[in-house]
Amino acid sequence: MTGPCRAAFCALLLTGCQTMTEAPAVLTATSKAEAAALVAHALGRSSVALGEPDPREASRVVVLPPRPGPRETRSVAVPTVYDLVLTGGTCALVLQESGERFVLPEGACRPA
């Protein structure tokens, strides 16, 4: 590879490898019910129950499992924990177990 071609190749390689920084975020919702609706929409569910901490104050989102039915005495279901992050202006819930991302609507969160 000649000098100019090598320089162009290196420049292309370096720009292709740039990554966007990921920053913790909190929801901009005015109420916890509105926060739950935003999370449910992002996850493709009709509704969710949020645990502590409040996602309007902390960058961790805890989605509680459904309550046991009337004939169940106990449940082994555990809460699902997500990190709320901003990446290049895009707000997302990141599942802690797998890293799977669920994008929230624009303006749904702000930096923590």
Rosetta silent file (secondary structure, phi, psi, omega in degrees, C-alpha in Angstrom):
SEQUENCE: MTGPCRAAFCALLLTGCQTMTEAPAVLTATSKAEAAALVAHALGRSSVALGEPDPREASRVVVLPPRPGPRETRSVAVPTVYDLVLTGGTCALVLQESGERFVLPEGACRPA
SCORE:     score description
SCORE:     0.000 S_00000001
   1 L     0.000  135.039 -178.896    0.000    0.000    0.000 S_00000001
   2 L   -79.979  167.035 -176.765    1.410    3.426   -0.924 S_00000001
   3 H   -53.890  -54.302 -179.148    1.781    6.328    1.520 S_00000001
   4 H   -63.792  -38.081  178.829   -1.382    8.302    0.531 S_00000001
   5 H   -67.135  -40.785  179.169   -3.487    5.136    0.344 S_00000001
   6 H   -62.571  -42.205  179.434   -2.181    3.948    3.703 S_00000001
   7 H   -64.250  -42.234  179.479   -3.022    7.328    5.292 S_00000001
   8 H   -65.630  -40.471  179.083   -6.540    7.272    3.829 S_00000001
   9 H   -63.921  -44.375  179.677   -7.047    3.688    4.991 S_00000001
  10 H   -63.184  -41.817  179.369   -5.871    4.531    8.525 S_00000001
  11 H   -63.259  -42.618  178.339   -8.140    7.593    8.676 S_00000001
  12 H   -63.850  -42.760  179.764  -11.115    5.503    7.545 S_00000001
  13 H   -62.763  -44.082 -179.232  -10.285    2.797   10.053 S_00000001
  14 H   -67.047  -40.542  179.700  -10.009    5.264   12.925 S_00000001
  15 H   -70.636  -29.923  178.482  -13.271    7.054   12.157 S_00000001
  16 H   -73.717  -19.876 -177.086  -15.098    3.733   11.843 S_00000001
  17 L   -95.971   -0.137  179.727  -13.902    2.646   15.278 S_00000001
  18 L   -66.831  140.617  177.761  -15.151    5.676   17.178 S_00000001
  19 L  -118.665  149.862  176.741  -17.684    4.859   19.852 S_00000001
  20 L   -83.843  144.100  179.270  -20.286    7.075   21.420 S_00000001
  21 L   -79.258  145.623 -179.315  -20.038    7.600   25.125 S_00000001
  22 E  -109.267  128.251 -178.195  -22.762    6.192   27.290 S_00000001
  23 E  -123.729  145.248  175.932  -23.910    8.235   30.279 S_00000001
  24 E   -60.682  148.558 -178.366  -26.319    7.398   33.124 S_00000001
  25 E  -138.341  165.879  173.413  -29.736    8.999   32.739 S_00000001
  26 E  -130.778  154.748  179.966  -32.984    9.545   34.638 S_00000001
  27 E   -73.868  147.454  178.753  -36.532    9.739   33.309 S_00000001
  28 L   -93.588    4.883 -178.085  -38.110   13.162   32.762 S_00000001
  29 L   -57.092  148.331 -178.958  -41.617   11.921   33.624 S_00000001
  30 L   -85.815  -15.709  178.338  -43.606   14.118   36.016 S_00000001
  31 L  -142.257  163.272  178.292  -45.022   11.184   37.997 S_00000001
  32 H   -67.486  -32.196  177.500  -44.105    7.594   38.761 S_00000001
  33 H   -65.236  -40.334  177.352  -47.211    6.457   36.855 S_00000001
  34 H   -66.509  -38.141  177.230  -46.007    8.355   33.773 S_00000001
  35 H   -62.086  -43.938  178.766  -42.554    6.795   34.230 S_00000001
  36 H   -62.266  -38.867  179.124  -44.142    3.320   34.361 S_00000001
  37 H   -65.591  -40.220  177.514  -46.086    4.063   31.163 S_00000001
  38 H   -62.537  -44.894 -179.840  -42.860    5.123   29.364 S_00000001
  39 H   -65.287  -45.356  179.519  -41.081    1.953   30.467 S_00000001
  40 H   -58.787  -44.229  179.506  -44.031   -0.276   29.536 S_00000001
  41 H   -60.802  -45.498 -179.745  -44.195    1.288   26.061 S_00000001
  42 H   -62.826  -35.116 -178.660  -40.447    0.762   25.507 S_00000001
  43 H   -85.862   -5.915 -179.859  -40.713   -2.880   26.596 S_00000001
  44 L    74.443   30.647  179.900  -43.800   -3.524   24.452 S_00000001
  45 L  -116.418  158.612 -179.752  -46.014   -4.311   27.442 S_00000001
  46 L   -73.838  -33.694  177.942  -49.393   -2.896   28.400 S_00000001
  47 L  -160.985  159.047  175.083  -48.254   -1.970   31.910 S_00000001
  48 L  -141.371  156.236  172.043  -45.459   -2.498   34.417 S_00000001
  49 E  -108.184  126.202 -178.855  -45.025   -1.989   38.144 S_00000001
  50 E   -94.969  139.439  175.204  -41.859   -0.132   39.064 S_00000001
  51 L   -96.240 -169.589  177.108  -39.862   -0.850   42.190 S_00000001
  52 L   -87.466  148.555    4.405  -37.368    1.317   44.013 S_00000001
  53 L   -80.980  164.842  178.269  -35.389    3.424   43.277 S_00000001
  54 L   -67.399  121.977 -177.643  -37.562    5.960   41.499 S_00000001
  55 L   -67.719   -4.301  174.204  -36.315    6.130   37.867 S_00000001
  56 L   -85.786  -11.270 -177.936  -36.872    9.889   37.927 S_00000001
  57 L  -121.333  -16.535 -177.382  -34.112   10.149   40.535 S_00000001
  58 L  -136.046  154.175 -176.934  -31.788    7.186   39.780 S_00000001
  59 L   -86.869   10.917  176.410  -30.432    5.598   36.608 S_00000001
  60 E  -107.842  134.621  178.357  -31.586    2.107   37.616 S_00000001
  61 E  -117.902  123.174  179.308  -35.055    0.897   36.642 S_00000001
  62 E  -111.638  118.371  177.651  -36.537   -2.070   38.508 S_00000001
  63 E  -101.557  119.158 -177.783  -39.572   -3.737   36.930 S_00000001
  64 E   -76.709  147.877  177.326  -41.426   -5.879   39.428 S_00000001
  65 L   -71.049  161.070  176.546  -42.774   -9.289   38.426 S_00000001
  66 L   -60.841  150.123  177.235  -46.540   -9.790   38.189 S_00000001
  67 L   -69.028  149.605  177.633  -48.264  -10.561   41.472 S_00000001
  68 L   -61.925  149.121  178.233  -49.134  -14.202   42.125 S_00000001
  69 L   -72.013  174.797 -176.012  -52.618  -15.262   41.104 S_00000001
  70 L   -63.835  -23.537 -179.453  -55.356  -16.113   43.610 S_00000001
  71 L   -99.695    3.264  178.734  -54.430  -19.817   43.621 S_00000001
  72 L   -98.353  136.390  179.396  -50.676  -19.275   43.970 S_00000001
  73 L   -92.631  -28.299  176.761  -49.146  -19.244   47.427 S_00000001
  74 L  -156.754  163.807 -178.522  -45.761  -17.931   46.393 S_00000001
  75 L  -130.113  142.596  176.278  -43.801  -16.931   43.334 S_00000001
  76 L   -96.514    3.680  179.456  -40.181  -17.505   42.360 S_00000001
  77 L   -66.191  143.349  179.526  -40.274  -14.586   39.921 S_00000001
  78 L  -120.476  156.953  177.351  -37.676  -11.888   40.539 S_00000001
  79 L   -62.109  153.424  175.513  -37.577   -8.227   39.501 S_00000001
  80 E  -103.305  130.146 -174.616  -35.950   -7.327   36.188 S_00000001
  81 E  -111.814  132.134  179.189  -33.270   -4.649   36.458 S_00000001
  82 E  -123.473  151.269  168.822  -32.361   -2.184   33.709 S_00000001
  83 E  -100.895  138.949  178.694  -29.824    0.624   33.491 S_00000001
  84 E   -99.438  119.428 -175.292  -31.106    3.866   32.011 S_00000001
  85 E  -132.701  153.637  171.959  -28.517    5.381   29.661 S_00000001
  86 E  -111.510  127.312  177.508  -28.099    8.188   27.155 S_00000001
  87 E  -130.534  108.026  179.316  -25.972    7.420   24.105 S_00000001
  88 L    57.184   36.759  179.628  -25.561   10.208   21.582 S_00000001
  89 L    87.417   -6.054  177.914  -28.922   11.722   22.509 S_00000001
  90 E   -98.590  127.817 -179.456  -30.764    8.380   22.417 S_00000001
  91 E   -95.742  134.303 -178.352  -32.267    7.201   25.682 S_00000001
  92 E  -146.173  151.521  168.779  -32.431    3.452   26.303 S_00000001
  93 E   -93.318  130.402 -179.941  -33.132    0.848   28.932 S_00000001
  94 E  -116.011  115.418  179.951  -30.310   -1.700   29.041 S_00000001
  95 E   -64.683  122.187 -176.350  -31.182   -5.081   30.550 S_00000001
  96 L   -63.114  -35.374 -177.742  -28.470   -5.859   33.103 S_00000001
  97 L   -64.604  -39.432 -171.123  -28.616   -9.629   32.495 S_00000001
  98 L  -126.059  -15.848 -175.700  -27.975   -9.526   28.758 S_00000001
  99 L    84.953    2.293  178.368  -27.261   -5.971   27.614 S_00000001
 100 L   -60.286  138.634 -175.677  -30.392   -5.986   25.436 S_00000001
 101 E  -108.960  142.409  175.974  -31.497   -2.411   24.652 S_00000001
 102 E  -129.674  113.297 -174.614  -34.987   -0.924   24.581 S_00000001
 103 E   -78.658  136.197  177.022  -35.153    2.593   23.125 S_00000001
 104 L   -96.899  159.897  179.178  -37.340    5.188   24.826 S_00000001
 105 L   -61.816  154.498  178.565  -39.075    8.061   23.011 S_00000001
 106 L   -57.306  135.426  179.250  -37.083   11.221   22.369 S_00000001
 107 L    82.949    4.226 -177.832  -37.023   13.511   25.410 S_00000001
 108 L   -76.074  -17.947  179.360  -37.951   10.711   27.825 S_00000001
 109 E  -144.380  168.466  179.279  -34.760   11.104   29.836 S_00000001
 110 E  -137.850  162.987  178.026  -31.994   13.513   30.756 S_00000001
 111 E   -58.378  143.297 -179.755  -28.458   13.042   32.071 S_00000001
 112 L   -73.346    0.000    0.000  -28.336   11.876   35.698 S_00000001
